[in-house]
Each structure stands twice: as structure tokens, then as C-alpha cells.
Amino acid sequence: MKVLITGGAGFVGSNLAVFLKNQSPATKVTCFDNLKRRGSELNLTRLKNAGIQFIHGDVRNAEDFEGLPTFDLMIECSAEPSVLAGINSSPSYVLNTNLMGTIHCLEEVRKNQAGLIFLSTSRVYPYKSINALPFHENATRFSLGDISGKTGVTSYGITEDFPLKGPRSIYGATKLCSEYLIQEYIESYNIRAIINRCGLIAGPWQMGKIDQGVVMLWAACHFFRKDLTYIGYNGTGKQVRDVLHIDDLCELILKQMERLDESRGEIFNVGGGSQNNISLQEMTAICQEITGETIPICSDPVTRPNDLIWYITDTSRVSRLFNWKPKRTVNDTIRDIIRWLGSNKEILNNII
């Protein structure tokens, strides 16, 4: 099989490329990336050593696809992933990358008569609707209250049926629009495609920032002894998210590649699930335990636009169809990150 990974020098794309090559050395993997995110250039040597072809290009530019090798499957990982993108600045980059980029990718898939696995986001679900769910405030976290009569939410988390009406952020809107386009290409051109609405993914080789990659950011600030801030919801750090280790995502995508035909057109919520969720306050305690460091953490009670009080993925559907479930705990993920930071301390100190 010949696989093209867009966003292939990014966190998810590069890890996935190396994973696929290790699992199936005969698979030809090509990574396509514009290297915009600082730190993505560090993956180039890693990709080369794994026998993976890298091509510099930008999904925003249709002409950059010219000359790419043919492929049987595209895994679309390219995105501007910040939920704050376009809030206090022009939305042009997030719109052009996440929406126009999808159009260009779909055209390449159509021309190659290839399959597609598209990495969407849990951020397609409206944040106001999620924040309006009943919550209890406990000692270290917010927890879900009585959800009787609520659509799209179970005791395990948010399902694929959660209502889509309402604002979700510019980032989330571009990904949802992309999903709609993919569905039209499936119907009009018989494209074999799967859409994964991914939650919070974490692990080694992520260049975490305050608006994207919070687990990496939290671990790195403890490791390098830099300050942090609990932002929003009274500044107590009780917001909750589930965490998916990058290796668990890679294992799922391999299973989906093997069953792409029978899963054509399906949409899945993908995340760490009800067994792998944590609040910022709880994550601080784990980082302190693993690193042995206690750092200053400030408090900013003002909630940022689009922020969520709580989000946990109900992975029941994807787990059932692919006989898959996350193997790594949040603690495992943070330990893997700390080990990686220790092995690459010199080159990462000024990047993360």
C-alpha cells in the first residue's frame, strides 16, 4: 500500500508515519507538510531514518500537490488545531488550511481513486451546549450531573449523536464543514472514507502550547520549571478532559485501514474515554509526582472564548466496531512525555 499523510511532520502525522512503517515495512509512506509549526522540523530526521519520504508543501496550495507520488490511501492530519485561532486575529489561515486544504485533499483523493481517513475534532460539538449540561463541582474537578433526557450524552461521555446546533469556534466550524464536504464526495464519487472526531491527543513529539497540546505543555513546564496558569472557571483548574495516547490512536487507525471498505462513510468519536480523563488540578499532582518539581501556578478566573468546562469521549461505538480500546492511562502518557523530554532536553528547551 502507498499512503500519503498530510500534516505528516506534525505531532499526529509523524507518529503515525513511523508507526505504520514499523508495522509494515513494505508500505510506502509519504509525508506532506508545510513545517509552519515550530518544532515540526525536528521530525524530518526521524522520518528519514524510518525510510519515509518527506515532501515540503502546503495543503492551501493546489499546485503543491502536483508531482506527488500516487497513493492508495490519504490520512488527512493537516490542520491549524488551535481553538483560539481567529479569535483576536484574522481567521484567514485557519479557514484556508482547514477548509480549502480539505477541498484540495479531496480532489487528490478523487483523482487517485484512493481511500481517506480524516482526522476531525471533538470541537465540532457546540461548546455552549456542552457547558450547559448539569455539572457538580468537587474537590479537584467538575463532574457530570443528572443527564436524564439529554441527547448525545451518556454516563461514558459525549456520543456521535450530540446535537450540532450552535457555535463551536472557527476551528471547529472548519472541521465540521470539511466533514460535510467529505460526505458529499463519498456520495458523489464513491470515495471510501472514515471520519474520526478526535478528542485530546497527547504523547512524545508534541510541541504543546497553551491553546493546543495542554498535556504536553503541563508536563514540559514542570520538567523545565516554568510557570503555569489555571485559566477560566474561577481559576481553580477543575476543567476535565479525556486523554488519548498517540500510540493508541495509531493502533486504531491501523485497524481502520484494514476495514476501510466496510466502514465507508462512518463517523466515530475517538478519545481516551471514561477511563482516561483528568482535570488540570489532578494533572498538576501527577506531574509533580513524576518530575519531583513543584512550580508556581497562577490563577486567572476569566474564561476564554470557546473554552469547555468538561469533555469526555464516549468511545463505545468505535470500540465495538474495531475491537479497540485505549491501553495507556493518563499516567502512562505523562510518563512517556517526561521520558521523551529528558532524552531531548537540549533541543526542546527553547521550543516547548
C-alpha positions as CSV (number, residue, x, y, z in Angstrom):
1,M,0.0,0.0,0.0
2,K,1.1,3.6,-0.7
3,V,0.0,6.0,2.0
4,L,0.1,9.8,1.9
5,I,-0.1,11.6,5.2
6,T,-0.9,15.3,5.1
7,G,0.4,17.2,8.0
8,G,3.0,14.4,8.1
9,A,5.7,16.3,10.0
10,G,3.3,17.3,12.8
11,F,2.6,15.5,16.0
12,V,0.0,13.0,14.9
13,G,1.2,12.7,11.3
14,S,4.8,11.9,12.1
15,N,4.0,9.5,14.9
16,L,1.5,7.7,12.6
17,A,4.0,7.6,9.7
18,V,6.7,6.0,11.9
19,F,4.2,3.6,13.4
20,L,2.9,2.4,10.0
21,K,6.4,1.9,8.7
22,N,7.4,-0.1,11.7
23,Q,4.2,-2.2,11.5
24,S,4.5,-2.8,7.7
25,P,8.0,-2.0,6.3
26,A,6.7,-2.8,2.7
27,T,4.2,0.1,3.0
28,K,5.4,3.2,1.1
29,V,4.7,6.2,3.3
30,T,5.0,9.8,2.1
31,C,4.6,12.8,4.4
32,F,3.5,16.2,3.1
33,D,3.8,19.2,5.4
34,N,4.4,23.0,5.3
35,L,6.6,22.9,8.5
36,K,4.8,26.0,9.8
37,R,4.6,24.8,13.4
38,R,7.8,25.4,15.3
39,G,9.4,22.1,16.2
40,S,7.9,20.1,13.3
41,E,11.3,20.4,11.5
42,L,12.7,18.2,14.3
43,N,10.7,15.3,12.8
44,L,12.4,15.3,9.4
45,T,15.5,13.3,10.5
46,R,13.2,10.9,12.3
47,L,11.1,10.4,9.2
48,K,14.2,9.9,7.0
49,N,15.7,7.3,9.4
50,A,12.4,5.4,9.3
51,G,12.5,5.2,5.5
52,I,9.7,7.7,4.9
53,Q,9.7,10.2,2.1
54,F,9.1,13.8,3.0
55,I,7.8,16.4,0.6
56,H,7.5,20.0,1.6
57,G,4.2,21.5,0.6
58,D,1.1,23.3,1.8
59,V,-2.5,22.0,1.6
60,R,-3.6,25.5,0.9
61,N,-1.9,25.5,-2.5
62,A,-3.4,23.1,-5.0
63,E,-0.2,23.4,-7.1
64,D,1.8,21.9,-4.3
65,F,0.1,18.6,-4.8
66,E,1.4,18.4,-8.4
67,G,4.2,15.9,-8.7
68,L,3.2,14.0,-5.6
69,P,3.5,10.2,-6.0
70,T,0.3,8.3,-6.5
71,F,-1.3,6.8,-3.4
72,D,-3.9,4.3,-2.3
73,L,-4.8,6.0,1.0
74,M,-4.6,9.5,2.3
75,I,-4.6,10.1,6.1
76,E,-5.5,13.8,6.5
77,C,-3.8,15.1,9.6
78,S,-3.1,18.7,8.4
79,A,-4.8,21.5,10.4
80,E,-4.5,24.7,12.3
81,P,-5.5,23.0,15.6
82,S,-6.0,25.9,17.9
83,V,-9.5,26.5,19.2
84,L,-8.5,30.2,19.7
85,A,-7.4,30.6,16.1
86,G,-9.0,33.7,14.5
87,I,-10.4,35.0,17.9
88,N,-8.1,38.0,18.2
89,S,-6.6,37.9,14.7
90,S,-7.5,37.2,11.1
91,P,-9.2,33.8,10.6
92,S,-7.6,33.5,7.1
93,Y,-5.0,30.9,8.0
94,V,-7.4,28.6,9.8
95,L,-10.0,28.9,7.1
96,N,-7.6,28.3,4.2
97,T,-5.8,25.5,5.9
98,N,-8.7,23.6,7.4
99,L,-11.3,24.2,4.8
100,M,-9.6,25.0,1.5
101,G,-7.0,22.5,2.4
102,T,-9.7,19.8,2.7
103,I,-11.0,20.6,-0.7
104,H,-7.6,20.2,-2.3
105,C,-7.0,17.0,-0.4
106,L,-10.4,15.6,-1.5
107,E,-9.6,16.4,-5.1
108,E,-6.3,14.4,-4.8
109,V,-8.2,11.5,-3.3
110,R,-10.8,11.6,-6.1
111,K,-8.1,11.8,-8.8
112,N,-6.2,8.9,-7.3
113,Q,-9.4,6.9,-6.6
114,A,-7.9,6.4,-3.1
115,G,-9.3,5.9,0.4
116,L,-9.4,8.6,3.1
117,I,-9.1,8.6,6.8
118,F,-9.9,12.2,8.0
119,L,-8.9,13.4,11.5
120,S,-11.6,15.7,12.6
121,T,-12.2,17.0,16.1
122,S,-14.5,16.8,19.1
123,R,-14.7,20.6,18.7
124,V,-17.4,20.1,16.1
125,Y,-19.8,19.9,19.1
126,P,-21.1,23.3,20.3
127,Y,-19.3,24.4,23.4
128,K,-22.3,26.3,24.8
129,S,-24.4,23.1,24.6
130,I,-21.8,21.1,26.4
131,N,-21.2,23.8,29.1
132,A,-25.0,23.9,29.6
133,L,-25.0,20.3,30.8
134,P,-25.5,19.8,34.6
135,F,-22.2,19.7,36.5
136,H,-21.2,19.3,40.1
137,E,-18.1,21.0,41.5
138,N,-16.0,18.5,43.5
139,A,-12.7,18.9,45.4
140,T,-10.5,18.6,42.3
141,R,-12.8,18.5,39.3
142,F,-16.1,19.2,37.7
143,S,-18.2,16.1,37.2
144,L,-21.3,15.4,35.1
145,G,-24.7,15.6,36.9
146,D,-28.1,14.1,36.0
147,I,-28.3,13.7,32.2
148,S,-31.8,12.2,32.1
149,G,-33.5,13.1,28.8
150,K,-30.3,14.6,27.3
151,T,-29.5,13.7,23.7
152,G,-26.0,12.7,22.7
153,V,-24.5,12.2,26.2
154,T,-24.2,9.1,28.4
155,S,-22.5,8.2,31.6
156,Y,-19.5,7.4,29.4
157,G,-19.4,10.8,27.7
158,I,-20.3,12.6,24.5
159,T,-21.6,10.4,21.7
160,E,-21.8,11.0,17.9
161,D,-25.4,12.0,18.3
162,F,-24.8,15.1,20.3
163,P,-26.7,18.0,18.7
164,L,-24.7,20.1,16.3
165,K,-26.7,23.3,16.5
166,G,-24.8,26.3,18.0
167,P,-21.4,28.0,17.8
168,R,-18.3,25.8,18.2
169,S,-15.3,28.1,17.3
170,I,-13.8,29.0,13.9
171,Y,-11.6,25.9,14.2
172,G,-14.5,23.6,15.0
173,A,-16.6,25.1,12.2
174,T,-13.9,24.5,9.6
175,K,-13.6,20.9,10.6
176,L,-17.4,20.3,10.5
177,C,-17.6,21.9,7.1
178,S,-14.9,19.6,6.0
179,E,-16.9,16.7,7.3
180,Y,-19.9,17.8,5.2
181,L,-17.7,18.0,2.1
182,I,-16.3,14.6,2.7
183,Q,-19.8,13.1,3.0
184,E,-20.7,14.7,-0.4
185,Y,-17.5,13.2,-2.0
186,I,-18.4,9.8,-0.6
187,E,-21.8,10.0,-2.2
188,S,-20.9,11.7,-5.5
189,Y,-17.6,10.0,-6.3
190,N,-17.9,6.7,-4.3
191,I,-14.9,7.7,-2.0
192,R,-14.1,5.3,0.7
193,A,-13.7,7.5,3.8
194,I,-13.8,7.4,7.6
195,I,-14.1,10.5,9.8
196,N,-12.6,10.4,13.3
197,R,-13.7,13.1,15.7
198,C,-10.7,13.1,17.9
199,G,-10.5,14.5,21.4
200,L,-7.4,15.5,23.3
201,I,-4.4,13.5,22.0
202,A,-1.0,13.6,23.7
203,G,2.4,11.9,23.8
204,P,6.0,12.3,22.7
205,W,6.9,14.6,19.8
206,Q,4.1,17.0,20.5
207,M,5.0,20.7,20.6
208,G,2.4,21.7,23.2
209,K,1.2,25.3,23.6
210,I,-1.4,27.0,25.9
211,D,-4.1,26.7,23.2
212,Q,-3.3,23.2,21.9
213,G,-1.4,20.3,23.4
214,V,-2.2,21.0,27.1
215,V,-0.9,17.7,28.5
216,M,2.5,18.2,26.8
217,L,2.5,21.9,28.0
218,W,1.8,20.9,31.6
219,A,4.4,18.2,31.7
220,A,7.0,20.4,29.9
221,C,6.5,23.3,32.3
222,H,7.1,21.1,35.3
223,F,10.1,19.5,33.6
224,F,11.7,22.8,32.7
225,R,10.4,24.6,35.8
226,K,8.3,27.2,34.1
227,D,5.2,28.9,35.4
228,L,1.6,27.8,34.5
229,T,-1.8,29.4,35.0
230,Y,-5.2,27.9,35.7
231,I,-7.4,29.9,33.2
232,G,-11.2,30.3,33.5
233,Y,-13.9,28.8,35.6
234,N,-12.8,30.7,38.7
235,G,-9.1,29.7,38.0
236,T,-9.2,26.5,40.1
237,G,-8.0,24.1,37.4
238,K,-11.1,21.8,37.7
239,Q,-11.9,21.6,34.0
240,V,-11.9,18.0,32.8
241,R,-10.8,16.3,29.5
242,D,-10.1,12.8,28.5
243,V,-6.7,12.0,27.1
244,L,-5.7,9.6,24.3
245,H,-2.1,8.4,23.9
246,I,-0.8,8.9,20.4
247,D,0.1,5.2,20.2
248,D,-3.5,4.2,21.0
249,L,-4.7,6.4,18.1
250,C,-2.1,4.8,15.7
251,E,-3.3,1.3,16.6
252,L,-6.9,2.3,15.9
253,I,-6.1,3.8,12.5
254,L,-4.2,0.7,11.5
255,K,-7.4,-1.3,12.3
256,Q,-9.5,1.2,10.3
257,M,-7.1,0.9,7.3
258,E,-7.8,-2.8,7.2
259,R,-11.6,-2.3,7.3
260,L,-12.0,0.8,5.2
261,D,-14.4,-0.6,2.7
262,E,-16.9,-1.9,5.3
263,S,-16.7,1.3,7.4
264,R,-17.1,3.7,4.4
265,G,-19.0,6.9,5.4
266,E,-18.8,6.2,9.2
267,I,-18.1,8.9,11.8
268,F,-16.5,8.0,15.1
269,N,-15.8,9.8,18.4
270,V,-12.3,8.9,19.3
271,G,-10.6,9.7,22.6
272,G,-9.3,8.4,25.9
273,G,-12.8,7.8,27.1
274,S,-14.3,7.5,30.6
275,Q,-11.3,5.5,32.0
276,N,-8.7,8.1,31.0
277,N,-9.9,11.6,32.0
278,I,-8.3,14.2,34.3
279,S,-8.6,17.8,35.5
280,L,-5.8,20.3,35.3
281,Q,-5.6,20.2,39.1
282,E,-5.2,16.5,39.0
283,M,-2.7,16.7,36.2
284,T,-0.6,19.0,38.3
285,A,-0.4,16.4,41.0
286,I,0.8,13.7,38.6
287,C,3.4,16.0,37.0
288,Q,4.7,16.9,40.4
289,E,4.9,13.2,41.4
290,I,6.7,12.2,38.2
291,T,9.1,15.1,37.9
292,G,9.6,15.9,41.6
293,E,9.1,19.5,40.7
294,T,6.6,22.0,42.2
295,I,6.2,25.1,40.1
296,P,4.2,28.3,40.6
297,I,0.7,28.1,39.2
298,C,-1.2,31.4,38.9
299,S,-5.0,31.8,38.8
300,D,-6.9,33.7,36.1
301,P,-10.7,33.4,36.7
302,V,-11.7,34.8,33.3
303,T,-12.9,32.1,31.0
304,R,-11.5,32.3,27.4
305,P,-13.8,32.2,24.4
306,N,-14.8,28.7,23.3
307,D,-13.4,27.0,26.5
308,L,-15.0,23.9,27.8
309,I,-15.8,23.1,31.4
310,W,-15.8,19.3,30.7
311,Y,-15.5,17.0,27.8
312,I,-15.2,13.2,27.9
313,T,-15.5,11.0,24.8
314,D,-18.0,8.1,24.7
315,T,-15.9,5.7,22.6
316,S,-18.5,2.9,22.7
317,R,-19.2,2.9,19.0
318,V,-15.6,2.9,17.7
319,S,-14.5,0.4,20.4
320,R,-17.3,-2.0,19.4
321,L,-16.8,-1.8,15.6
322,F,-13.0,-2.2,15.7
323,N,-12.5,-4.2,18.8
324,W,-10.3,-1.4,20.1
325,K,-9.9,0.4,23.4
326,P,-7.1,2.7,24.7
327,K,-4.4,0.7,26.5
328,R,-2.4,3.6,28.0
329,T,-3.6,5.5,31.1
330,V,-3.1,9.3,31.6
331,N,-0.3,8.5,34.0
332,D,1.4,6.3,31.3
333,T,1.0,9.2,28.8
334,I,2.6,11.7,31.1
335,R,5.5,9.4,32.0
336,D,6.2,8.8,28.3
337,I,6.2,12.5,27.7
338,I,8.6,13.2,30.6
339,R,11.0,10.4,29.4
340,W,11.0,12.0,25.9
341,L,11.6,15.4,27.3
342,G,14.6,14.1,29.3
343,S,16.1,12.4,26.2
344,N,15.7,15.6,24.1
345,K,16.2,18.3,26.7
346,E,18.7,20.4,24.8
347,I,16.7,20.8,21.6
348,L,13.3,21.2,23.3
349,N,14.1,23.8,26.0
350,N,13.5,26.8,23.7
351,I,10.7,25.2,21.6
352,I,8.2,23.9,24.2
